[in-house]
Amino acid sequence: MFGSTPLVLVETPEALAACAAQLSRARVIGVDTESDSMHHFREKVCLIQISDLHTDFVIDPIYVPDLSPLAAIMANPAIIKVFHGADYDVVCLKRDFKFEFHGIFDTMIAAQFLGFPRFGLADLIKNWWGWTIDKKWQRHDWAARPLLEEHLDYARGDSHWLPALRDIFQLRLTQAGRLEHVAEECIALEGREWLRPRSDPADFYRVKGCRELDHEGLRVLRAVYRLREREAEAQDRPGFKVLPEEIMLEIAFRRPDSLEALTACFRRNAPFVRRYGEALALAVSEGLADDEPLPSPPQAAKREPGLRGPRAERLMGALKDWRNAQVSNSGLPPIAVVSNGVLKELVRVAPQTLDELAAVPDVRRWQAELYGTAWLEIIARVLGSGPAVEPAEEGDAPAPRRRRRGPRGGGATTEGVEADDGVASGVGVDEGGQPV
């Protein structure tokens, strides 16, 4: 399936030096990573696959943790690094190895801008080369050793085809007049960073539904969350495999401070009750008695001055109608025209001129050139002669809403604590390479 291309497993500093020397002479390389987030407490990059036109390298950072010989390659804009869904790979490589990136080409973005209805890497490889990726290895524990032949075949397959795929897409994007569009999106990818700290005292606010708890419930949740993190780290397992979030939230609502109370809330033979029952009851008691101040919940970015209210809703509706028409006429997915995040910024700023539009956060040059005039016409039509931008008022944030009762009716709640959902605007991908 890989022809005569040799596979080189890099497990020593000497092999890495030879690998880096060869790659430094390449014009285009394919890059992919495998991580272990589904299996271990602290996620890490476990393999880096890099392919040039002559060799498929599988680099093992568990055996060779110092990957500094690759840093100059990643930062060199003259060496094109071809990723598929680069967002996740880039932030992980920056987090673990402090790489800087220049010269990225993302085949997933290219496929979207070419209007492919299925733009997963497996679909693209099968379409051009007829090779089917065995998806059973997608959730493999890539920190496990030794690496078997089937592991290496799967891993190399994610980088082997990327340089050739880039050549195909570059030609098609040029013919479609969208090469510069993709280039601008790829430059934006180079600045992606891992934003979440490894550990934060306010991490328990990330539990979905915690905003429905009163202050006592939040203290219980914090104690239970700390217990879970200690157990997860000791066992080197992801936290969700030790105690799911919905169970932690249920405990925080019901607050069973004894083993008997805990077993009354859940099935007596529930695995987490058998394993951690007494420790959980103690954590609840500690949370109820805890007088340590709660940290502030993560806050959404401060609301900036801008258009809001019914006029903003009308403008957003008009812009979405325009985008839907563009999608229908071009066959492109919405993300290859304009994202919801950019539309929200257009509504907030309500630019009146092309210069103002070009300064709107996240608006790309190609978007301003292609669609800027149409956007300004829509803004002028919807807003008429009234003032476009209204100043934000003091205390303009929405008032806290009265929350529903807890799971299974487990105790009344007070007004909730608002927490940031952590959702970013713009083009992004998850671990599986899908847009978010």
C-alpha positions, -999 to 999 in steps of 0.1 A, spaced: 0 0 0 30 23 5 49 11 -25 87 11 -20 87 40 6 107 28 36 95 32 71 120 44 97 112 42 134 131 69 153 138 58 188 173 73 195 189 107 195 212 96 167 183 84 145 165 117 152 195 137 141 197 118 109 159 122 104 161 160 109 191 163 85 171 146 58 139 165 64 158 199 65 164 193 28 128 186 19 105 210 1 72 195 14 66 171 43 34 155 57 30 157 95 6 140 119 6 131 156 -9 105 179 -18 113 215 -32 94 245 -60 117 259 -85 88 260 -62 67 282 -41 87 306 -44 115 332 -22 140 314 -25 140 276 8 139 257 20 135 221 31 98 218 41 97 181 50 122 154 47 109 119 66 129 92 68 119 56 89 134 28 90 121 -8 114 94 1 107 81 37 80 77 63 94 86 97 76 75 129 93 95 157 88 82 193 90 110 218 86 86 247 121 72 238 134 105 224 119 133 246 142 160 233 128 169 198 147 201 195 164 190 162 129 193 146 123 228 158 141 246 129 121 225 104 88 234 119 97 271 120 111 272 85 85 287 61 104 273 31 95 238 42 58 233 38 43 213 67 11 195 54 -14 186 81 -49 174 80 -69 193 107 -38 211 119 -55 229 148 -51 200 173 -17 189 162 -3 224 163 -15 232 198 -3 198 211 32 201 195 35 237 209 24 225 243 47 195 246 78 206 226 76 245 223 77 244 185 70 275 164 52 270 131 55 287 98 46 272 64 15 252 72 -9 238 46 -40 221 59 -57 196 36 -89 196 56 -93 233 51 -84 229 14 -110 202 10 -137 224 26 -128 253 3 -131 230 -27 -166 220 -16 -159 183 -8 -189 169 10 -167 145 29 -134 160 40 -121 135 65 -86 122 57 -98 86 54 -124 97 28 -99 117 8 -73 89 8 -99 63 -3 -111 87 -30 -77 91 -46 -58 60 -37 -84 34 -28 -69 27 5 -91 22 35 -78 33 69 -85 8 97 -104 30 122 -100 5 150 -67 22 159 -81 57 162 -87 53 200 -56 31 206 -35 39 237 -5 53 217 16 55 249 16 17 251 48 -1 240 60 -20 221 46 -6 189 35 -34 166 37 -35 128 0 -28 125 4 3 147 32 16 126 13 10 94 -17 29 107 4 58 120 25 62 88 -7 62 67 -18 96 83 13 114 70 24 93 39 -3 107 15 -3 143 27 24 158 3 7 143 -27 -27 154 -15 -14 189 -11 -1 189 -47 -36 179 -59 -54 205 -38 -30 232 -47 -37 228 -84 -75 226 -78 -75 256 -55 -55 276 -81 -80 267 -107 -109 276 -84 -93 309 -74 -92 300 -38 -55 292 -31 -49 325 -14 -81 320 8 -66 287 21 -32 303 26 -47 330 48 -65 304 69 -34 284 73 -14 314 85 -40 319 111 -35 283 123 2 290 129 -8 312 158 -29 286 176 -19 280 213 -28 256 240 -49 279 262 -60 256 291 -36 254 320 -25 220 331 -41 226 365 -64 254 378 -81 258 411 -113 267 392 -113 236 370 -143 222 388 -164 249 371 -158 230 339 -183 203 351 -213 208 329 -243 219 349 -223 233 378 -239 267 373 -271 253 387 -255 247 421 -257 270 451 -225 279 470 -227 249 493 -231 226 463 -202 242 446 -180 235 477 -191 199 476 -184 197 439 -149 212 444 -141 186 471 -154 157 449 -135 170 419 -103 172 439 -108 136 450 -114 125 414 -83 143 402 -61 127 429 -74 92 420 -70 99 383 -35 110 387 -26 81 409 -41 56 385 -28 75 354 -63 75 339 -85 103 324 -107 118 350 -139 108 332 -130 72 335 -126 74 373 -158 94 380 -181 108 352 -191 144 355 -228 136 357 -221 116 389 -201 143 404 -229 168 397 -255 145 412 -234 141 444 -231 179 446 -268 183 444 -277 155 469 -247 159 492 -247 124 507 -223 127 536 -222 90 546 -218 57 528 -254 49 537 -267 81 522 -245 76 491 -258 41 485 -294 54 489 -287 78 460 -272 53 437 -272 16 429 -255 -2 458 -234 -22 434 -224 8 413 -187 4 405 -178 39 417 -196 33 450 -177 1 456 -144 17 448 -147 52 462 -178 52 484 -162 60 517 -138 85 502 -167 102 483 -188 105 515 -158 120 533 -153 145 504 -190 156 507 -185 161 545 -153 181 538 -171 202 512 -200 209 535 -176 220 563 -153 239 539 -150 276 545 -123 282 519 -135 310 496 -146 298 462 -125 310 433 -142 332 408 -157 312 379 -142 317 345 -157 348 329 -167 353 294 -147 381 276 -159 415 286 -187 426 264 -175 454 241 -195 483 229 -216 474 198 -249 467 183 -273 447 204 -310 440 209 -336 435 182 -317 454 156 -287 431 161 -309 401 158 -324 414 125 -289 420 111 -277 386 121 -307 370 104 -301 390 72 -264 380 72 -272 344 77 -298 345 49 -271 359 27 -246 332 37 -272 305 31 -277 318 -4 -239 318 -10 -237 282 3 -265 271 -20 -250 288 -51 -214 278 -46 -217 243 -30 -192 253 -3 -198 246 33 -207 276 55 -173 276 72 -157 282 38 -178 313 33 -179 329 67 -182 314 102 -208 323 128 -181 339 149 -172 364 122 -209 371 116 -213 380 153 -183 404 151 -198 420 119 -231 425 138 -213 438 169 -192 463 150 -217 471 122 -190 486 100 -200 514 76 -169 514 53 -145 489 38 -117 502 60 -139 496 91 -149 462 78 -112 452 73 -105 460 109 -133 437 123 -117 409 143 -112 376 123 -124 390 90 -100 377 64 -86 398 35 -102 374 10 -136 377 27 -134 415 27 -125 415 -10 -151 390 -21 -180 399 2 -172 433 18 -195 453 -4 -224 429 -1 -220 429 37 -220 467 39 -251 469 17 -269 445 41 -258 464 71 -270 497 56 -303 482 45 -311 466 78 -300 494 100 -313 522 78 -303 557 90 -303 549 127 -271 548 148 -252 516 139 -232 511 171 -246 516 206 -223 519 236 -222 491 262 -239 502 294 -225 496 329 -237 462 341 -249 452 307 -244 415 313 -276 395 314 -290 388 349 -285 353 363 -314 330 354 -334 310 379 -322 274 374 -341 241 373 -339 216 401 -311 192 403 -309 158 386 -336 133 397 -352 161 417 -322 161 441 -326 193 460 -336 228 451 -311 252 436 -306 289 439 -296 314 412 -268 298 393 -232 308 390 -225 317 354 -194 301 339 -177 304 305 -185 277 281 -151 280 266 -164 281 231 -142 300 206 -153 316 174 -137 310 140 -124 279 123 -114 251 146 -112 214 148 -114 187 175 -91 158 181 -107 138 153 -102 166 128 -138 177 126 -148 214 126 -161 230 157 
